[in-house]
Amino acid sequence: MTRSSPIERIAILGAESTGKSTLAPALAARYGTLWVPEYLREFVDTEQRVPHEDDQLGIARTQRAREDAMAALPGARGFLFCDTTPLMTAVYSRIYWGRVPPTLLDLEAAHDYALTLVAGVDLPWVPDGLMRESEEVRQRVHDCLLAVLRERGIPFTLLAGDLPQRLRQVEALLS
């Protein structure tokens, strides 16, 4: 992969319980850079509820704003690993409400990452309270995500295996 800009944003997408929040900080540590945590997790913890449909746009905008802020920090070097993106928020809108508001569709379409990684559903599903529903929902979200990426013509790499295997897959892509 060529480095055309000072910071290349790497999107880490995937359904619930697929290891994104473990992979992102591990990659940041490996490359001596920063990562952007998933804002949805903070939202659920703070609000003590899952999002409503009218929360989705704010969640996506906050996620992107935090990416922009982290990319500008001195600790961001080479890559910025993003634990989800507005595209993922739009996928959840499709799953839960059957539609995506136009403004959120615009954020989804602005998917401008140097690399898009999709965490596979091969890790065990683990419930964690409000954010995780079931293996069946996880599979539906995964299938919808892959369909959106293909429909939009966004190239992606599907990651599989445990954390060391996934790290090796990403390292091969970034070398």
VENRA-V510879 format. One line per field, one symbol per residue. phi: phi as a letter, one per 40 degrees, with the letter a starting at -180 (. if undefined). psi: psi as a letter, one per 20 degrees, with the letter a starting at -180 (. if undefined). Layout:
phi->???
psi->???
This chain:
phi->.cbcbdbbcbcbbiccfbgdcccdccccccbgbbbbcccdccdccccfacccdccdccccccdccccdccccccccbgbbcbcgaddcccccccccbgabddcccccccccbccabbbcccccccbcbgccbcacccdcccdccdcccccccgccabccbgcddccdcccdcccc
psi->pqnirgpppoporrrqljjgihgghgggghjlarqoqohgggggggikrqqrgiigghggggghhhggghhiqhioofqoponrrhhhghghggghijrpqghhhghghknlqhppppprkiqqpoqkchipgrhggghgggggghgggghikoqrppqraaghggghgghhhi.
